[in-house]
Amino acid sequence: MTQPADAAANADVDALAYDEAFAELERVVARLEAGGESLEGTIALYERAVALQRRCERLLDGAVLRVQQLMTRHDGSVTATDVRAEDAQAE
């Protein structure tokens, strides 16, 4: 269960753009991997990482929906098309 102080500390996550949230998530994960934090510090970093990861997921889900809505067929009709991560990385 999330404590009110934790909720307040992570409230700013919802204001972050995807690139900002992802960059911070990478920094937090690097700190966790490096170790050396106290137990409380590690827990706080982990909670922050979870909040950032969820923010990134929500933003990506929204982007996928927008792409699906924007896909059009050759005849001009609009169709929802699934977008797969492996297709997006093929550039």
N, CA, C and O atoms as a GROMACS GRO file, in nm:
protein
  364
    1MET      N    1   0.083  -0.117   0.000
    1MET     CA    2   0.000   0.000   0.000
    1MET      C    3   0.088   0.124   0.000
    1MET      O    4   0.184   0.131   0.076
    2THR      N    5   0.056   0.222  -0.083
    2THR     CA    6   0.136   0.342  -0.096
    2THR      C    7   0.103   0.440   0.016
    2THR      O    8  -0.013   0.468   0.043
    3GLN      N    9   0.206   0.491   0.079
    3GLN     CA   10   0.189   0.589   0.185
    3GLN      C   11   0.164   0.726   0.122
    3GLN      O   12   0.208   0.750   0.010
    4PRO      N   13   0.096   0.817   0.192
    4PRO     CA   14   0.071   0.951   0.139
    4PRO      C   15   0.199   1.024   0.102
    4PRO      O   16   0.201   1.096   0.002
    5ALA      N   17   0.306   1.009   0.180
    5ALA     CA   18   0.432   1.075   0.148
    5ALA      C   19   0.489   1.022   0.017
    5ALA      O   20   0.544   1.098  -0.062
    6ASP      N   21   0.476   0.891  -0.004
    6ASP     CA   22   0.524   0.833  -0.129
    6ASP      C   23   0.444   0.885  -0.247
    6ASP      O   24   0.501   0.915  -0.352
    7ALA      N   25   0.314   0.897  -0.231
    7ALA     CA   26   0.229   0.949  -0.338
    7ALA      C   27   0.269   1.092  -0.372
    7ALA      O   28   0.274   1.129  -0.489
    8ALA      N   29   0.296   1.172  -0.271
    8ALA     CA   30   0.336   1.311  -0.294
    8ALA      C   31   0.472   1.317  -0.363
    8ALA      O   32   0.493   1.400  -0.452
    9ALA      N   33   0.563   1.230  -0.323
    9ALA     CA   34   0.696   1.229  -0.383
    9ALA      C   35   0.692   1.189  -0.530
    9ALA      O   36   0.776   1.234  -0.609
   10ASN      N   37   0.596   1.105  -0.568
   10ASN     CA   38   0.586   1.059  -0.706
   10ASN      C   39   0.482   1.134  -0.787
   10ASN      O   40   0.460   1.101  -0.904
   11ALA      N   41   0.417   1.233  -0.729
   11ALA     CA   42   0.311   1.306  -0.798
   11ALA      C   43   0.362   1.374  -0.924
   11ALA      O   44   0.288   1.386  -1.022
   12ASP      N   45   0.484   1.420  -0.923
   12ASP     CA   46   0.539   1.490  -1.039
   12ASP      C   47   0.561   1.397  -1.159
   12ASP      O   48   0.578   1.445  -1.271
   13VAL      N   49   0.561   1.267  -1.137
   13VAL     CA   50   0.581   1.172  -1.246
   13VAL      C   51   0.474   1.189  -1.353
   13VAL      O   52   0.504   1.179  -1.472
   14ASP      N   53   0.351   1.215  -1.313
   14ASP     CA   54   0.242   1.228  -1.408
   14ASP      C   55   0.256   1.351  -1.497
   14ASP      O   56   0.185   1.362  -1.598
   15ALA      N   57   0.344   1.443  -1.463
   15ALA     CA   58   0.365   1.563  -1.545
   15ALA      C   59   0.478   1.544  -1.646
   15ALA      O   60   0.498   1.630  -1.731
   16LEU      N   61   0.550   1.434  -1.637
   16LEU     CA   62   0.665   1.414  -1.724
   16LEU      C   63   0.624   1.366  -1.864
   16LEU      O   64   0.531   1.287  -1.880
   17ALA      N   65   0.696   1.416  -1.963
   17ALA     CA   66   0.682   1.365  -2.099
   17ALA      C   67   0.751   1.229  -2.105
   17ALA      O   68   0.828   1.194  -2.015
   18TYR      N   69   0.724   1.153  -2.209
   18TYR     CA   70   0.780   1.018  -2.220
   18TYR      C   71   0.933   1.020  -2.212
   18TYR      O   72   0.992   0.944  -2.135
   19ASP      N   73   0.997   1.106  -2.290
   19ASP     CA   74   1.143   1.108  -2.293
   19ASP      C   75   1.202   1.142  -2.156
   19ASP      O   76   1.304   1.086  -2.116
   20GLU      N   77   1.137   1.233  -2.084
   20GLU     CA   78   1.183   1.270  -1.951
   20GLU      C   79   1.166   1.154  -1.854
   20GLU      O   80   1.257   1.123  -1.776
   21ALA      N   81   1.051   1.091  -1.858
   21ALA     CA   82   1.023   0.978  -1.768
   21ALA      C   83   1.117   0.861  -1.796
   21ALA      O   84   1.167   0.798  -1.703
   22PHE      N   85   1.141   0.833  -1.923
   22PHE     CA   86   1.228   0.721  -1.959
   22PHE      C   87   1.372   0.749  -1.918
   22PHE      O   88   1.440   0.660  -1.867
   23ALA      N   89   1.419   0.872  -1.940
   23ALA     CA   90   1.556   0.908  -1.901
   23ALA      C   91   1.574   0.898  -1.750
   23ALA      O   92   1.676   0.848  -1.703
   24GLU      N   93   1.475   0.945  -1.676
   24GLU     CA   94   1.485   0.934  -1.530
   24GLU      C   95   1.479   0.789  -1.486
   24GLU      O   96   1.551   0.749  -1.394
   25LEU      N   97   1.395   0.710  -1.550
   25LEU     CA   98   1.387   0.568  -1.518
   25LEU      C   99   1.523   0.502  -1.537
   25LEU      O  100   1.565   0.422  -1.454
   26GLU      N  101   1.591   0.534  -1.646
   26GLU     CA  102   1.724   0.478  -1.670
   26GLU      C  103   1.822   0.517  -1.559
   26GLU      O  104   1.903   0.435  -1.515
   27ARG      N  105   1.815   0.644  -1.515
   27ARG     CA  106   1.904   0.690  -1.408
   27ARG      C  107   1.874   0.618  -1.276
   27ARG      O  108   1.965   0.579  -1.204
   28VAL      N  109   1.746   0.601  -1.246
   28VAL     CA  110   1.707   0.534  -1.122
   28VAL      C  111   1.751   0.388  -1.125
   28VAL      O  112   1.802   0.337  -1.025
   29VAL      N  113   1.732   0.321  -1.237
   29VAL     CA  114   1.773   0.181  -1.249
   29VAL      C  115   1.925   0.169  -1.233
   29VAL      O  116   1.973   0.076  -1.168
   30ALA      N  117   1.999   0.262  -1.292
   30ALA     CA  118   2.145   0.260  -1.278
   30ALA      C  119   2.186   0.274  -1.131
   30ALA      O  120   2.278   0.207  -1.086
   31ARG      N  121   2.119   0.361  -1.059
   31ARG     CA  122   2.148   0.377  -0.916
   31ARG      C  123   2.116   0.250  -0.839
   31ARG      O  124   2.191   0.209  -0.750
   32LEU      N  125   2.002   0.187  -0.873
   32LEU     CA  126   1.966   0.062  -0.806
   32LEU      C  127   2.069  -0.047  -0.836
   32LEU      O  128   2.109  -0.122  -0.746
   33GLU      N  129   2.112  -0.054  -0.960
   33GLU     CA  130   2.210  -0.156  -0.998
   33GLU      C  131   2.346  -0.132  -0.933
   33GLU      O  132   2.418  -0.227  -0.902
   34ALA      N  133   2.381  -0.006  -0.913
   34ALA     CA  134   2.509   0.028  -0.853
   34ALA      C  135   2.514  -0.011  -0.706
   34ALA      O  136   2.622  -0.040  -0.652
   35GLY      N  137   2.399  -0.012  -0.641
   35GLY     CA  138   2.394  -0.049  -0.500
   35GLY      C  139   2.446   0.064  -0.412
   35GLY      O  140   2.466   0.177  -0.456
   36GLY      N  141   2.469   0.030  -0.287
   36GLY     CA  142   2.524   0.127  -0.194
   36GLY      C  143   2.421   0.214  -0.124
   36GLY      O  144   2.456   0.296  -0.039
   37GLU      N  145   2.294   0.197  -0.158
   37GLU     CA  146   2.188   0.275  -0.094
   37GLU      C  147   2.144   0.204   0.034
   37GLU      O  148   2.159   0.083   0.048
   38SER      N  149   2.090   0.281   0.125
   38SER     CA  150   2.030   0.222   0.245
   38SER      C  151   1.905   0.146   0.204
   38SER      O  152   1.858   0.160   0.091
   39LEU      N  153   1.853   0.067   0.296
   39LEU     CA  154   1.730  -0.007   0.267
   39LEU      C  155   1.618   0.089   0.231
   39LEU      O  156   1.548   0.069   0.132
   40GLU      N  157   1.600   0.192   0.311
   40GLU     CA  158   1.494   0.291   0.284
   40GLU      C  159   1.519   0.362   0.151
   40GLU      O  160   1.425   0.387   0.076
   41GLY      N  161   1.643   0.394   0.123
   41GLY     CA  162   1.677   0.460  -0.004
   41GLY      C  163   1.649   0.370  -0.123
   41GLY      O  164   1.598   0.415  -0.225
   42THR      N  165   1.681   0.242  -0.108
   42THR     CA  166   1.655   0.146  -0.214
   42THR      C  167   1.505   0.131  -0.239
   42THR      O  168   1.461   0.125  -0.353
   43ILE      N  169   1.428   0.124  -0.132
   43ILE     CA  170   1.283   0.112  -0.146
   43ILE      C  171   1.227   0.236  -0.215
   43ILE      O  172   1.142   0.224  -0.304
   44ALA      N  173   1.273   0.353  -0.176
   44ALA     CA  174   1.225   0.477  -0.237
   44ALA      C  175   1.260   0.481  -0.385
   44ALA      O  176   1.178   0.522  -0.468
   45LEU      N  177   1.382   0.439  -0.420
   45LEU     CA  178   1.422   0.435  -0.561
   45LEU      C  179   1.337   0.336  -0.638
   45LEU      O  180   1.294   0.363  -0.751
   46TYR      N  181   1.312   0.219  -0.579
   46TYR     CA  182   1.230   0.118  -0.644
   46TYR      C  183   1.088   0.170  -0.669
   46TYR      O  184   1.033   0.151  -0.777
   47GLU      N  185   1.031   0.236  -0.569
   47GLU     CA  186   0.897   0.293  -0.586
   47GLU      C  187   0.895   0.398  -0.696
   47GLU      O  188   0.800   0.405  -0.775
   48ARG      N  189   1.000   0.479  -0.703
   48ARG     CA  190   1.010   0.581  -0.808
   48ARG      C  191   1.020   0.513  -0.945
   48ARG      O  192   0.957   0.556  -1.041
   49ALA      N  193   1.100   0.408  -0.952
   49ALA     CA  194   1.116   0.335  -1.078
   49ALA      C  195   0.983   0.277  -1.125
   49ALA      O  196   0.950   0.284  -1.244
   50VAL      N  197   0.907   0.221  -1.034
   50VAL     CA  198   0.776   0.164  -1.069
   50VAL      C  199   0.683   0.274  -1.120
   50VAL      O  200   0.614   0.255  -1.221
   51ALA      N  201   0.681   0.388  -1.052
   51ALA     CA  202   0.596   0.500  -1.096
   51ALA      C  203   0.638   0.549  -1.235
   51ALA      O  204   0.552   0.579  -1.318
   52LEU      N  205   0.768   0.558  -1.259
   52LEU     CA  206   0.817   0.603  -1.390
   52LEU      C  207   0.785   0.501  -1.499
   52LEU      O  208   0.747   0.538  -1.610
   53GLN      N  209   0.800   0.374  -1.467
   53GLN     CA  210   0.770   0.268  -1.564
   53GLN      C  211   0.622   0.270  -1.601
   53GLN      O  212   0.587   0.253  -1.718
   54ARG      N  213   0.537   0.289  -1.502
   54ARG     CA  214   0.393   0.294  -1.529
   54ARG      C  215   0.358   0.416  -1.614
   54ARG      O  216   0.274   0.408  -1.704
   55ARG      N  217   0.422   0.529  -1.586
   55ARG     CA  218   0.400   0.650  -1.666
   55ARG      C  219   0.440   0.623  -1.812
   55ARG      O  220   0.366   0.658  -1.904
   56CYS      N  221   0.554   0.563  -1.833
   56CYS     CA  222   0.599   0.532  -1.969
   56CYS      C  223   0.500   0.439  -2.039
   56CYS      O  224   0.467   0.460  -2.156
   57GLU      N  225   0.452   0.338  -1.969
   57GLU     CA  226   0.354   0.245  -2.027
   57GLU      C  227   0.226   0.318  -2.067
   57GLU      O  228   0.172   0.294  -2.175
   58ARG      N  229   0.177   0.406  -1.979
   58ARG     CA  230   0.054   0.480  -2.011
   58ARG      C  231   0.073   0.568  -2.134
   58ARG      O  232  -0.014   0.574  -2.221
   59LEU      N  233   0.188   0.635  -2.143
   59LEU     CA  234   0.214   0.721  -2.258
   59LEU      C  235   0.228   0.639  -2.387
   59LEU      O  236   0.180   0.680  -2.492
   60LEU      N  237   0.295   0.526  -2.378
   60LEU     CA  238   0.310   0.440  -2.496
   60LEU      C  239   0.176   0.383  -2.540
   60LEU      O  240   0.148   0.376  -2.660
   61ASP      N  241   0.094   0.341  -2.444
   61ASP     CA  242  -0.039   0.290  -2.479
   61ASP      C  243  -0.120   0.397  -2.551
   61ASP      O  244  -0.189   0.368  -2.649
   62GLY      N  245  -0.112   0.520  -2.503
   62GLY     CA  246  -0.182   0.630  -2.568
   62GLY      C  247  -0.130   0.656  -2.708
   62GLY      O  248  -0.207   0.685  -2.799
   63ALA      N  249   0.001   0.646  -2.726
   63ALA     CA  250   0.060   0.668  -2.858
   63ALA      C  251   0.016   0.559  -2.955
   63ALA      O  252  -0.012   0.588  -3.072
   64VAL      N  253   0.011   0.436  -2.908
   64VAL     CA  254  -0.034   0.325  -2.994
   64VAL      C  255  -0.177   0.349  -3.040
   64VAL      O  256  -0.209   0.329  -3.157
   65LEU      N  257  -0.262   0.392  -2.948
   65LEU     CA  258  -0.400   0.420  -2.986
   65LEU      C  259  -0.408   0.530  -3.090
   65LEU      O  260  -0.488   0.523  -3.184
   66ARG      N  261  -0.326   0.633  -3.075
   66ARG     CA  262  -0.326   0.742  -3.173
   66ARG      C  263  -0.281   0.694  -3.310
   66ARG      O  264  -0.338   0.732  -3.412
   67VAL      N  265  -0.178   0.609  -3.313
   67VAL     CA  266  -0.129   0.556  -3.440
   67VAL      C  267  -0.236   0.469  -3.504
   67VAL      O  268  -0.259   0.477  -3.625
   68GLN      N  269  -0.303   0.387  -3.424
   68GLN     CA  270  -0.408   0.302  -3.477
   68GLN      C  271  -0.519   0.387  -3.539
   68GLN      O  272  -0.575   0.352  -3.643
   69GLN      N  273  -0.551   0.498  -3.475
   69GLN     CA  274  -0.658   0.583  -3.524
   69GLN      C  275  -0.618   0.658  -3.651
   69GLN      O  276  -0.704   0.698  -3.728
   70LEU      N  277  -0.489   0.677  -3.673
   70LEU     CA  278  -0.441   0.755  -3.788
   70LEU      C  279  -0.413   0.671  -3.912
   70LEU      O  280  -0.391   0.726  -4.020
   71MET      N  281  -0.414   0.540  -3.899
   71MET     CA  282  -0.384   0.454  -4.013
   71MET      C  283  -0.497   0.459  -4.115
   71MET      O  284  -0.614   0.447  -4.078
   72THR      N  285  -0.463   0.478  -4.241
   72THR     CA  286  -0.563   0.481  -4.347
   72THR      C  287  -0.529   0.377  -4.453
   72THR      O  288  -0.413   0.341  -4.473
   73ARG      N  289  -0.632   0.331  -4.521
   73ARG     CA  290  -0.613   0.237  -4.631
   73ARG      C  291  -0.587   0.314  -4.759
   73ARG      O  292  -0.604   0.436  -4.764
   74HIS      N  293  -0.546   0.243  -4.862
   74HIS     CA  294  -0.518   0.307  -4.991
   74HIS      C  295  -0.641   0.373  -5.052
   74HIS      O  296  -0.628   0.471  -5.125
   75ASP      N  297  -0.758   0.321  -5.022
   75ASP     CA  298  -0.880   0.379  -5.077
   75ASP      C  299  -0.928   0.500  -4.996
   75ASP      O  300  -1.033   0.557  -5.025
   76GLY      N  301  -0.851   0.538  -4.893
   76GLY     CA  302  -0.887   0.654  -4.813
   76GLY      C  303  -0.966   0.624  -4.688
   76GLY      O  304  -0.985   0.712  -4.604
   77SER      N  305  -1.014   0.502  -4.676
   77SER     CA  306  -1.090   0.468  -4.555
   77SER      C  307  -0.994   0.446  -4.438
   77SER      O  308  -0.878   0.408  -4.456
   78VAL      N  309  -1.044   0.471  -4.322
   78VAL     CA  310  -0.962   0.460  -4.201
   78VAL      C  311  -0.982   0.324  -4.139
   78VAL      O  312  -1.094   0.273  -4.134
   79THR      N  313  -0.874   0.264  -4.092
   79THR     CA  314  -0.881   0.135  -4.026
   79THR      C  315  -0.786   0.132  -3.908
   79THR      O  316  -0.679   0.194  -3.912
   80ALA      N  317  -0.824   0.062  -3.804
   80ALA     CA  318  -0.734   0.044  -3.690
   80ALA      C  319  -0.636  -0.066  -3.725
   80ALA      O  320  -0.676  -0.175  -3.767
   81THR      N  321  -0.509  -0.040  -3.708
   81THR     CA  322  -0.405  -0.135  -3.741
   81THR      C  323  -0.318  -0.157  -3.618
   81THR      O  324  -0.274  -0.061  -3.555
   82ASP      N  325  -0.294  -0.282  -3.586
   82ASP     CA  326  -0.206  -0.312  -3.474
   82ASP      C  327  -0.063  -0.271  -3.508
   82ASP      O  328  -0.015  -0.296  -3.619
   83VAL      N  329   0.004  -0.210  -3.412
   83VAL     CA  330   0.142  -0.170  -3.429
   83VAL      C  331   0.225  -0.256  -3.335
   83VAL      O  332   0.203  -0.257  -3.214
   84ARG      N  333   0.321  -0.329  -3.391
   84ARG     CA  334   0.406  -0.417  -3.311
   84ARG      C  335   0.541  -0.351  -3.292
   84ARG      O  336   0.589  -0.281  -3.381
   85ALA      N  337   0.603  -0.372  -3.176
   85ALA     CA  338   0.731  -0.310  -3.143
   85ALA      C  339   0.838  -0.347  -3.246
   85ALA      O  340   0.920  -0.263  -3.283
   86GLU      N  341   0.839  -0.473  -3.290
   86GLU     CA  342   0.943  -0.515  -3.387
   86GLU      C  343   0.928  -0.443  -3.520
   86GLU      O  344   1.028  -0.424  -3.590
   87ASP      N  345   0.807  -0.404  -3.558
   87ASP     CA  346   0.787  -0.329  -3.680
   87ASP      C  347   0.842  -0.187  -3.667
   87ASP      O  348   0.901  -0.134  -3.761
   88ALA      N  349   0.823  -0.127  -3.550
   88ALA     CA  350   0.869   0.010  -3.526
   88ALA      C  351   1.021   0.017  -3.522
   88ALA      O  352   1.077   0.121  -3.557
   89GLN      N  353   1.090  -0.090  -3.482
   89GLN     CA  354   1.234  -0.090  -3.472
   89GLN      C  355   1.302  -0.126  -3.603
   89GLN      O  356   1.424  -0.122  -3.611
   90ALA      N  357   1.227  -0.159  -3.705
   90ALA     CA  358   1.283  -0.202  -3.833
   90ALA      C  359   1.330  -0.087  -3.920
   90ALA      O  360   1.374  -0.112  -4.032
   91GLU      N  361   1.323   0.035  -3.874
   91GLU     CA  362   1.362   0.151  -3.955
   91GLU      C  363   1.506   0.148  -3.993
   91GLU      O  364   1.553   0.239  -4.061
   0.00000   0.00000   0.00000
